[in-house]
């Protein structure tokens, strides 16, 4: 098989950027990097693409390999690189007019910045006449992070990663409790678990981004998506919405009730320790991106195979205005077409996206890794599957009226970093809910 991959180590003066809720970080360390040859073929390189090294990389590589095997006259050069420093590398390349045809991203605030600067193309316009299926194949909820002001600027290329609760069924059974359906029930569960000397929830506080879903879900359950939309639009005093203050207050209530494992602030998600607390029975549950299910499956296959790993959605907040069916997380990572690419490069990229991304083989590969891509054909493919978790993930996204992109990705990079810092201080009880609101409100750009 043709190998089109170049895995590059990004070194030098690039700033170290956290993986965030992007899901790029995997427990147990990072993969090795190495150089690989350029695409084979007589026709040379006709387009180029960048991607980030992760559990999803095999899908990108296989798709480009298939394309290059079928199109020797129009090869695509794919470079897969580490997450750390990638965003800086893209910004530099875009600013210098040296970006590839397809750039990999997370959508949200970063994508909006690219759109505002005219750096990426509207796929709504590019695909309308010849390649409408590039967009039409996706679930509506999967396209939110790929859209800016009604136009689509990115094609989802990875599995959907809603944030869900994963729990130890044996532990919950011994505690005599069922997964909570309301916030009040969740707080009651915290008391029951603590009385039994079981940590209610695992949390990787050192990584900071695992704290974001608690804030996102509490804001949504109380105020609905309009609160997020005002924040993302930088509307004046958007962070002063009462739903945000109430969410921050509930977070500190949970911390003070000893809702998390005692040393959560010293645990990094990348170490795998947070997941381990659940499958070893030291914590009852964890709120995490859905890829944690496969992470636990790799670390403790016998635990998952025994049927002891359960899952449920974030509970309703009594009296809240939000729809309990809404989810937060990562709808998918994206490939966007750069505006500086030549017309021929854009043509090759569009044909590649149409033929190879999310075709039957691509979708089957993701499902084979217990992932769930956000395309309509998945429902039929999962109909006869015994993979209950994948069905659960598909169903909650298909039924969601709103899929909120992880907050650090939805905001501009600067605001996302400020949020991670301020939220960490909130969890550590180093700031009050009111101070948290004021700190974040000061990040609003005119």
Order of alpha helices (4+ residues) and beta strands (2+ residues): beta-beta-alpha-beta-alpha-beta-alpha-alpha-alpha-beta-beta-beta-beta-alpha-alpha-beta-alpha-alpha-alpha-alpha-beta-alpha-alpha-beta-beta-beta-alpha-alpha-alpha-alpha-beta-alpha-alpha-alpha
